[in-house]
Amino acid sequence: MEDHDLLLKFADPASRNLAFNQLVRKYQQRVYWHVRKMVVSHDDADDLTQDVFVKVWHNLATFRQDAQLFTWIYRIATNECLGFLQSKRRKFFLPLTDVSAELAAQLSADPGLAENEVELKLQQAILRLPDKQRLVFNLRYYDEMPYEQMAEVTGTSVGALKASYHHAVRKVEQYVTNADTPATG
């Protein structure tokens, strides 16, 4: 079902629940994986995905349709992820490197990734990026999102996103290259 039709059904109180259920089915998996790439933990990603759709439910009636529905939902998901990571740092008084180390440990414990050394190494490299660079990298690399749509999701200019993605790619390449080099000495 097209987003426009979902929004029309949602506007009608008689079909609101059905429309919302269809919207969740349409976007839940994409939102979950977007969130999961940022927070790593399945449980945290599940909770945040649910929080995203609760916010969508409460705010969909006021959605102005300035952007695509998908973009608007991704923006909510992105803000939830960034807020979650910030609160995690504040709650435990952790610097960025400690949060990255904690997330990397969760990655290493993931049985699906433990078997795929290349993907594990890539994910570890991505976790070393600052949150916003990681977000930009994930949106561009995994979701293949155009910069214009990324600008709507993040509220950042296309030029800044291109620069951020370029820096993220260089950092990831550098980490992966250095991780492949055996230690000497």
ABEGO torsion letter per residue (X at the ends): XBAAAAAAAAABAAAAAAAAAAAAAAAAAAAAAAAAAAAGBAAAAAAAAAAAAAAAAAAAAABAGABBAAAAAAAAAAAAAAAAAAAAAAAAGBBAAAAAAAAAAAAAABAAAAABAAAAAAAAAAAABBAAAAAAAAAAAAAGBBAAAAAAAAGBBAAAAAAAAAAAAAAAAAAAAAAABBBBX
